[in-house]
Amino acid sequence: MNDWGSDGWAVHPGRGQRVDTGPHWLEVLVRGADVDGAMGVFVFTHDRILENPPHAHLNFMKVLYVLEGEYEFRVGQATFSGSPGTVVVIPRASQHAFTTATGGRILFVCCPAGNEEMFLEMGRLAPHATDERLAEVARRFAMVPLAGDAYAWRPPASAE
């Protein structure tokens, strides 16, 4: 190491680790393993998502930055819209969901790391992923659904 400290690096577009999750895909840009577990960073590219099951992550918080598209978010009891340039903060253990009638792209940063590793594992299961295997991955990464009956969140009709 020199007077400047440790060397950093750049991840250029399309050079991250791609994970296909059906009609959506993500590109992992920074893995926790590369930064002492401090954070994970990925870009999620979505087709339209008209409903989404609420869930929480017990081991990390997330910060989302909308790159493209129009989104509706619910975090805890708060609901709001987001378009390019919007930043959304999801505290650790807060139930959250989002929808997009347009499709789009969101930059996700999770602190500490974890969300990116969960998606990498889910991607390795594809195309033979079963609900049971996906549930096991979710359990190991402390992702929990909203208590009570499972349901998908939809934004209010005025937001669609």
DRENPA-3360 file (N, C-alpha, C; in nm, 2 decimals, always signed):
BEGIN
1 = MNDWGSDG = +0.09/-0.12/+0.00/+0.00/+0.00/+0.00/+0.09/+0.12/+0.00 ~ +0.04/+0.23/-0.07/+0.12/+0.35/-0.07/+0.05/+0.46/+0.01 ~ +0.10/+0.58/-0.01/+0.04/+0.70/+0.06/-0.11/+0.72/+0.03 ~ -0.15/+0.67/-0.09/-0.29/+0.69/-0.13/-0.38/+0.59/-0.08 ~ -0.34/+0.48/-0.02/-0.42/+0.38/+0.04/-0.44/+0.27/-0.06 ~ -0.54/+0.18/-0.04/-0.57/+0.07/-0.12/-0.62/+0.11/-0.25 ~ -0.60/+0.03/-0.36/-0.65/+0.06/-0.49/-0.80/+0.02/-0.49 ~ -0.88/+0.11/-0.56/-1.02/+0.08/-0.59/-1.03/+0.02/-0.73;
9 = WAVHPGRG = -1.15/+0.01/-0.78/-1.17/-0.05/-0.91/-1.30/+0.01/-0.97 ~ -1.32/-0.02/-1.09/-1.44/+0.02/-1.16/-1.50/-0.10/-1.22 ~ -1.64/-0.10/-1.22/-1.71/-0.21/-1.29/-1.79/-0.14/-1.40 ~ -1.75/-0.16/-1.53/-1.81/-0.10/-1.64/-1.94/-0.17/-1.68 ~ -2.03/-0.09/-1.75/-2.16/-0.15/-1.78/-2.15/-0.29/-1.85 ~ -2.23/-0.38/-1.81/-2.23/-0.51/-1.87/-2.11/-0.60/-1.81 ~ -2.03/-0.55/-1.72/-1.92/-0.63/-1.67/-1.94/-0.69/-1.53 ~ -2.06/-0.67/-1.48/-2.09/-0.73/-1.35/-2.13/-0.88/-1.37;
17 = QRVDTGPH = -2.17/-0.94/-1.27/-2.22/-1.08/-1.28/-2.37/-1.08/-1.30 ~ -2.41/-1.13/-1.41/-2.55/-1.13/-1.45/-2.63/-1.25/-1.38 ~ -2.75/-1.22/-1.33/-2.83/-1.32/-1.27/-2.97/-1.31/-1.34 ~ -3.01/-1.41/-1.40/-3.15/-1.41/-1.47/-3.25/-1.47/-1.37 ~ -3.36/-1.40/-1.35/-3.46/-1.44/-1.26/-3.60/-1.45/-1.33 ~ -3.60/-1.50/-1.45/-3.72/-1.51/-1.53/-3.73/-1.39/-1.62 ~ -3.84/-1.31/-1.61/-3.86/-1.20/-1.70/-3.77/-1.08/-1.65 ~ -3.71/-1.09/-1.54/-3.63/-0.98/-1.48/-3.48/-1.03/-1.47;
25 = WLEVLVRG = -3.39/-0.94/-1.46/-3.25/-0.98/-1.44/-3.18/-0.88/-1.36 ~ -3.07/-0.92/-1.30/-2.99/-0.82/-1.23/-2.84/-0.84/-1.26 ~ -2.77/-0.73/-1.24/-2.62/-0.74/-1.26/-2.56/-0.70/-1.13 ~ -2.49/-0.80/-1.07/-2.42/-0.77/-0.94/-2.29/-0.69/-0.97 ~ -2.28/-0.58/-0.91/-2.16/-0.49/-0.94/-2.05/-0.50/-0.83 ~ -2.10/-0.51/-0.70/-2.01/-0.52/-0.59/-2.06/-0.63/-0.50 ~ -1.98/-0.73/-0.47/-2.02/-0.84/-0.37/-1.96/-0.81/-0.24 ~ -2.03/-0.84/-0.14/-1.98/-0.82/+0.00/-1.84/-0.89/+0.02;
33 = ADVDGAMG = -1.82/-1.00/-0.04/-1.69/-1.07/-0.03/-1.58/-0.99/-0.08 ~ -1.60/-0.89/-0.16/-1.50/-0.80/-0.22/-1.47/-0.68/-0.13 ~ -1.56/-0.65/-0.03/-1.55/-0.53/+0.05/-1.57/-0.56/+0.20 ~ -1.52/-0.67/+0.24/-1.53/-0.71/+0.38/-1.67/-0.71/+0.43 ~ -1.77/-0.74/+0.35/-1.91/-0.75/+0.39/-1.98/-0.62/+0.41 ~ -1.91/-0.51/+0.38/-1.97/-0.38/+0.40/-2.10/-0.35/+0.33 ~ -2.11/-0.40/+0.20/-2.22/-0.37/+0.12/-2.23/-0.46/+0.00 ~ -2.34/-0.47/-0.06/-2.36/-0.53/-0.19/-2.43/-0.43/-0.28;
41 = VFVFTHDR = -2.39/-0.43/-0.41/-2.45/-0.34/-0.50/-2.49/-0.41/-0.63 ~ -2.61/-0.39/-0.68/-2.65/-0.45/-0.81/-2.76/-0.36/-0.87 ~ -2.77/-0.37/-1.01/-2.87/-0.31/-1.08/-2.98/-0.41/-1.12 ~ -3.10/-0.39/-1.09/-3.21/-0.48/-1.12/-3.29/-0.42/-1.24 ~ -3.30/-0.50/-1.34/-3.38/-0.46/-1.46/-3.51/-0.53/-1.46 ~ -3.62/-0.46/-1.47/-3.75/-0.52/-1.45/-3.84/-0.50/-1.58 ~ -3.91/-0.61/-1.61/-4.03/-0.59/-1.69/-4.14/-0.53/-1.60 ~ -4.26/-0.52/-1.65/-4.37/-0.47/-1.57/-4.39/-0.56/-1.45;
49 = ILENPPHA = -4.41/-0.51/-1.33/-4.44/-0.58/-1.21/-4.57/-0.51/-1.16 ~ -4.68/-0.58/-1.17/-4.81/-0.52/-1.13/-4.85/-0.55/-0.99 ~ -4.79/-0.66/-0.93/-4.81/-0.69/-0.79/-4.69/-0.76/-0.74 ~ -4.67/-0.75/-0.60/-4.54/-0.79/-0.55/-4.57/-0.83/-0.40 ~ -4.52/-0.95/-0.36/-4.54/-0.99/-0.22/-4.45/-0.91/-0.13 ~ -4.51/-0.85/-0.02/-4.43/-0.77/+0.07/-4.33/-0.87/+0.15 ~ -4.22/-0.82/+0.18/-4.12/-0.90/+0.25/-4.02/-0.80/+0.33 ~ -3.95/-0.86/+0.42/-3.85/-0.78/+0.49/-3.72/-0.86/+0.49;
57 = HLNFMKVL = -3.61/-0.79/+0.51/-3.47/-0.85/+0.52/-3.43/-0.81/+0.66 ~ -3.40/-0.91/+0.74/-3.36/-0.89/+0.88/-3.22/-0.86/+0.90 ~ -3.13/-0.89/+0.80/-2.99/-0.87/+0.82/-2.93/-0.75/+0.75 ~ -3.01/-0.67/+0.68/-2.95/-0.55/+0.61/-3.06/-0.46/+0.58 ~ -3.02/-0.33/+0.55/-3.10/-0.23/+0.50/-3.07/-0.21/+0.35 ~ -3.16/-0.14/+0.28/-3.14/-0.12/+0.14/-3.16/+0.03/+0.11 ~ -3.09/+0.08/+0.01/-3.11/+0.21/-0.05/-3.13/+0.18/-0.20 ~ -3.24/+0.23/-0.26/-3.27/+0.21/-0.40/-3.26/+0.35/-0.47;
65 = YVLEGEYE = -3.20/+0.35/-0.59/-3.20/+0.46/-0.67/-3.26/+0.43/-0.81 ~ -3.37/+0.49/-0.84/-3.44/+0.46/-0.97/-3.36/+0.52/-1.08 ~ -3.32/+0.43/-1.18/-3.25/+0.47/-1.30/-3.34/+0.50/-1.41 ~ -3.44/+0.41/-1.43/-3.53/+0.42/-1.54/-3.67/+0.37/-1.50 ~ -3.77/+0.42/-1.55/-3.91/+0.37/-1.53/-3.98/+0.45/-1.42 ~ -4.11/+0.41/-1.40/-4.19/+0.47/-1.30/-4.23/+0.36/-1.20 ~ -4.22/+0.39/-1.08/-4.24/+0.29/-0.97/-4.34/+0.34/-0.87 ~ -4.40/+0.24/-0.80/-4.48/+0.27/-0.68/-4.42/+0.18/-0.57;
73 = FRVGQATF = -4.39/+0.25/-0.46/-4.33/+0.18/-0.34/-4.41/+0.18/-0.22 ~ -4.40/+0.07/-0.14/-4.45/+0.07/-0.01/-4.34/+0.02/+0.08 ~ -4.31/+0.10/+0.18/-4.21/+0.07/+0.28/-4.27/+0.10/+0.42 ~ -4.29/-0.01/+0.50/-4.37/+0.01/+0.62/-4.51/+0.05/+0.58 ~ -4.56/+0.16/+0.65/-4.69/+0.21/+0.61/-4.68/+0.33/+0.51 ~ -4.56/+0.36/+0.47/-4.55/+0.47/+0.37/-4.56/+0.42/+0.23 ~ -4.63/+0.50/+0.14/-4.64/+0.46/+0.00/-4.61/+0.59/-0.08 ~ -4.53/+0.57/-0.19/-4.49/+0.68/-0.27/-4.45/+0.64/-0.40;
81 = SGSPGTVV = -4.45/+0.73/-0.50/-4.41/+0.71/-0.63/-4.26/+0.74/-0.65 ~ -4.20/+0.68/-0.75/-4.06/+0.71/-0.78/-4.03/+0.71/-0.93 ~ -3.96/+0.80/-0.98/-3.91/+0.80/-1.12/-3.76/+0.82/-1.12 ~ -3.70/+0.83/-1.23/-3.55/+0.84/-1.23/-3.50/+0.96/-1.14 ~ -3.40/+0.92/-1.06/-3.34/+1.01/-0.97/-3.40/+1.00/-0.83 ~ -3.51/+0.92/-0.81/-3.57/+0.90/-0.67/-3.48/+0.81/-0.59 ~ -3.46/+0.84/-0.47/-3.39/+0.75/-0.37/-3.49/+0.70/-0.27 ~ -3.49/+0.57/-0.25/-3.58/+0.51/-0.15/-3.50/+0.44/-0.04;
89 = VIPRASQH = -3.53/+0.47/+0.08/-3.45/+0.41/+0.19/-3.55/+0.30/+0.26 ~ -3.49/+0.18/+0.27/-3.57/+0.07/+0.33/-3.49/+0.03/+0.45 ~ -3.54/+0.07/+0.57/-3.47/+0.03/+0.69/-3.47/-0.12/+0.71 ~ -3.37/-0.17/+0.78/-3.36/-0.31/+0.82/-3.49/-0.36/+0.88 ~ -3.54/-0.47/+0.84/-3.66/-0.54/+0.89/-3.79/-0.47/+0.86 ~ -3.79/-0.37/+0.77/-3.92/-0.31/+0.73/-3.98/-0.39/+0.61 ~ -4.10/-0.42/+0.62/-4.17/-0.48/+0.51/-4.17/-0.38/+0.40 ~ -4.16/-0.43/+0.27/-4.15/-0.34/+0.16/-4.19/-0.42/+0.03;
97 = AFTTATGG = -4.23/-0.35/-0.07/-4.27/-0.40/-0.20/-4.27/-0.29/-0.30 ~ -4.26/-0.32/-0.42/-4.27/-0.22/-0.53/-4.33/-0.28/-0.65 ~ -4.39/-0.19/-0.73/-4.45/-0.23/-0.86/-4.40/-0.13/-0.96 ~ -4.41/-0.17/-1.09/-4.38/-0.08/-1.20/-4.47/-0.12/-1.32 ~ -4.55/-0.02/-1.37/-4.63/-0.05/-1.48/-4.55/-0.03/-1.61 ~ -4.43/+0.03/-1.60/-4.35/+0.06/-1.72/-4.23/-0.03/-1.74 ~ -4.20/-0.10/-1.63/-4.07/-0.17/-1.63/-3.96/-0.06/-1.60 ~ -3.84/-0.10/-1.58/-3.73/-0.01/-1.55/-3.61/-0.07/-1.49;
105 = RILFVCCP = -3.53/+0.02/-1.43/-3.40/-0.03/-1.37/-3.38/+0.05/-1.24 ~ -3.34/-0.03/-1.14/-3.31/+0.03/-1.01/-3.17/-0.01/-0.96 ~ -3.09/+0.08/-0.91/-2.97/+0.05/-0.85/-3.00/+0.02/-0.70 ~ -2.96/-0.10/-0.65/-2.98/-0.14/-0.51/-2.84/-0.14/-0.44 ~ -2.84/-0.08/-0.32/-2.72/-0.09/-0.23/-2.77/-0.15/-0.10 ~ -2.72/-0.26/-0.06/-2.76/-0.32/+0.07/-2.64/-0.31/+0.17 ~ -2.67/-0.27/+0.29/-2.57/-0.26/+0.39/-2.61/-0.33/+0.52 ~ -2.54/-0.42/+0.58/-2.42/-0.48/+0.51/-2.46/-0.57/+0.39;
113 = AGNEEMFL = -2.37/-0.63/+0.33/-2.40/-0.71/+0.22/-2.49/-0.83/+0.25 ~ -2.55/-0.88/+0.15/-2.64/-1.00/+0.16/-2.74/-1.02/+0.05 ~ -2.81/-0.91/+0.01/-2.91/-0.92/-0.09/-2.85/-0.97/-0.22 ~ -2.73/-0.93/-0.26/-2.67/-0.97/-0.38/-2.64/-1.12/-0.38 ~ -2.59/-1.17/-0.26/-2.56/-1.31/-0.25/-2.69/-1.40/-0.26 ~ -2.80/-1.35/-0.20/-2.92/-1.42/-0.21/-2.96/-1.44/-0.35 ~ -2.96/-1.33/-0.43/-2.99/-1.34/-0.57/-2.90/-1.43/-0.65 ~ -2.77/-1.42/-0.62/-2.67/-1.51/-0.69/-2.71/-1.66/-0.66;
121 = EMGRLAPH = -2.74/-1.69/-0.54/-2.78/-1.83/-0.51/-2.91/-1.87/-0.58 ~ -3.01/-1.78/-0.58/-3.13/-1.81/-0.65/-3.11/-1.83/-0.80 ~ -3.02/-1.75/-0.86/-2.98/-1.76/-1.00/-2.91/-1.90/-1.03 ~ -2.83/-1.95/-0.93/-2.77/-2.08/-0.95/-2.87/-2.19/-0.95 ~ -2.98/-2.17/-0.88/-3.09/-2.27/-0.88/-3.16/-2.28/-1.01 ~ -3.17/-2.17/-1.08/-3.25/-2.17/-1.21/-3.18/-2.26/-1.31 ~ -3.25/-2.32/-1.40/-3.40/-2.32/-1.42/-3.47/-2.42/-1.34 ~ -3.41/-2.49/-1.24/-3.47/-2.60/-1.17/-3.51/-2.56/-1.03;
129 = ATDERLAE = -3.53/-2.43/-1.01/-3.57/-2.38/-0.88/-3.71/-2.43/-0.84 ~ -3.73/-2.48/-0.73/-3.86/-2.52/-0.68/-3.90/-2.42/-0.57 ~ -4.03/-2.41/-0.54/-4.07/-2.32/-0.43/-4.00/-2.35/-0.30 ~ -3.98/-2.48/-0.27/-3.91/-2.53/-0.15/-3.77/-2.48/-0.15 ~ -3.69/-2.49/-0.26/-3.55/-2.45/-0.26/-3.54/-2.30/-0.25 ~ -3.63/-2.23/-0.32/-3.62/-2.08/-0.31/-3.66/-2.04/-0.16 ~ -3.75/-2.11/-0.10/-3.79/-2.07/+0.04/-3.67/-2.10/+0.13 ~ -3.59/-2.20/+0.11/-3.48/-2.23/+0.19/-3.37/-2.12/+0.18;
137 = VARRFAMV = -3.35/-2.07/+0.05/-3.25/-1.96/+0.03/-3.30/-1.84/+0.11 ~ -3.43/-1.81/+0.09/-3.49/-1.69/+0.16/-3.47/-1.71/+0.31 ~ -3.49/-1.82/+0.37/-3.47/-1.85/+0.51/-3.33/-1.82/+0.55 ~ -3.23/-1.88/+0.48/-3.09/-1.86/+0.51/-3.05/-1.71/+0.51 ~ -3.11/-1.64/+0.42/-3.08/-1.49/+0.41/-3.17/-1.41/+0.49 ~ -3.25/-1.47/+0.58/-3.34/-1.39/+0.68/-3.43/-1.30/+0.60 ~ -3.49/-1.35/+0.49/-3.60/-1.27/+0.42/-3.73/-1.33/+0.47 ~ -3.82/-1.25/+0.52/-3.94/-1.29/+0.58/-4.06/-1.23/+0.51;
145 = PLAGDAYA = -4.16/-1.31/+0.48/-4.28/-1.25/+0.43/-4.36/-1.17/+0.53 ~ -4.46/-1.09/+0.49/-4.55/-1.02/+0.58/-4.62/-1.12/+0.66 ~ -4.63/-1.10/+0.79/-4.70/-1.20/+0.87/-4.85/-1.21/+0.83 ~ -4.91/-1.33/+0.86/-5.05/-1.35/+0.82/-5.06/-1.41/+0.68 ~ -5.17/-1.39/+0.63/-5.20/-1.45/+0.49/-5.10/-1.39/+0.39 ~ -5.04/-1.47/+0.31/-4.96/-1.42/+0.20/-5.04/-1.35/+0.10 ~ -5.00/-1.24/+0.05/-5.07/-1.16/-0.05/-4.97/-1.08/-0.13 ~ -5.02/-1.04/-0.24/-4.93/-0.95/-0.32/-4.98/-0.81/-0.31;
153 = WRPPASAE = -4.89/-0.71/-0.29/-4.92/-0.57/-0.28/-4.94/-0.51/-0.42 ~ -5.05/-0.44/-0.43/-5.07/-0.36/-0.55/-5.09/-0.21/-0.50 ~ -5.04/-0.12/-0.58/-5.06/+0.02/-0.54/-5.21/+0.06/-0.56 ~ -5.25/+0.16/-0.49/-5.39/+0.20/-0.50/-5.42/+0.23/-0.65 ~ -5.55/+0.22/-0.69/-5.58/+0.24/-0.83/-5.54/+0.37/-0.88 ~ -5.55/+0.48/-0.80/-5.51/+0.61/-0.85/-5.36/+0.62/-0.89 ~ -5.28/+0.53/-0.84/-5.14/+0.53/-0.87/-5.10/+0.45/-1.00 ~ -5.19/+0.37/-1.04/-5.17/+0.29/-1.16/-5.18/+0.37/-1.29;
% end
